[in-house]
Amino acid sequence: MSNNGWNHNLENIVPLELSKNETNSYQNITIQYENSSNILQERDEYLSAAYLLMQQGIQEQQTGELIAAKKSLQQSLSLFQKAGDSRKQAKVLSVLALIAYTEREYVDTISYSQQSLALIQDSPDVSLEIQVLSHLGNAYRHLNQYDKAIESLEKGLEIVQQSSDKRNQVAVLNNLGLVYKALGNIAQAIKYQEQSLEIIQELQDNWGEEQVLRNLGNAWYGLDDHPKAIAYYERCVKIARSLNNIRSASQVLKNLGNACYTLRDYPKAIKYYEERLKLAREVQDKRSEEQSLNSLGVTFEALGDYNQAITYYEERLLLARTMDDRRSQEQALASLSSACYALGDYTKAMQYHQEVRSTTP
């Protein structure tokens, strides 16, 4: 076992006599070795403490303890700087960028991201670079700096397409789609989302597929291409039901009903609205139930079936009263007045009309 270069097994051997110059030289070497050893030990201590703080900060970030996470990560960053570990500094800065993005501090997100990218220029880390470019692109998008957002995300896409990281490809493609959607270029947004959908299907990621199908349905709906929107929504709601994703299924059924209503396919619209109503009652979602009752009333009115429309409007009125929702009560009363007037029941129509006036502040 060694001690500053000496071997204890040789202690009984008489050492050679050294000249004065050699002695001084040897002492200098010994001092330098001791200093070097101390520096290395100090660096190891910094790295050990910094790594633990980084792990702690990441865990805190994942559990939503953002203030504590920032404190841990800033301490970790300071220690990694003292130890001179550029790659770990870049990693910590990327997590700080993510936290800043979560807190909607987009200028800080950009600052942390740029610092992180600068640190990995000489020793590229593909996975980290993709993540940081995504943070950067998303932050620029929120600040309406779309050219910079596209530049960052396209660079990330170029890098990720050279790797086998399919999940990050999906993320970057979706982020690019969001930028083009914000620019009003829905056709380009759809192009990126469809590429994303192909990869997700390869990965057999049902949750991701459900989300992208919903986005595509919304995009085609925004372009007034209702048949294509319906095709994507129908695939989406099927997957949402299989995943027991009630919230998503409810929203997509509403969109399906609206798209069919716009196409004047009232029987199909009724089918989807009734499915949403049933789902809402199963999970006791009063707001979705109230909306579904109104949608059904409007659709039956469009068919000229005013009696059925009145039935749904009356159910909506009762529910709105139990919810103490004044606005929905007023709307239901107005709908009832209109439907009764269409039937020629002017007495009831006037009665509901007066109730509307009495509920209005």
Secondary structure, 3 states (H helix, E strand, C coil): CEECCEEHHHCCCCCCCCCHHHHHHHHHHHHHHHHHHHHHHHHHHHHHHHHHHHHHHHHHHHCCCHHHHHHHHHHHHHHHHHHCCHHHHHHHHHHHHHHHHHCCCHHHHHHHHHHHHHHCCCCCCHHHHHHHHHHHHHHHHHCCCHHHHHHHHHHHHHHHHCCCCHHHHHHHHHHHHHHHHHCCCHHHHHHHHHHHHHHHHHHCCHHHHHHHHHHHHHHHHHCCCHHHHHHHHHHHHHHHHHCCCHHHHHHHHHHHHHHHHHCCCHHHHHHHHHHHHHHHHHCCCHHHHHHHHHHHHHHHHHCCCHHHHHHHHHHHHHHHHHCCCHHHHHHHHHHHHHHHHHHCCHHHHHHHHHHHHHHCC
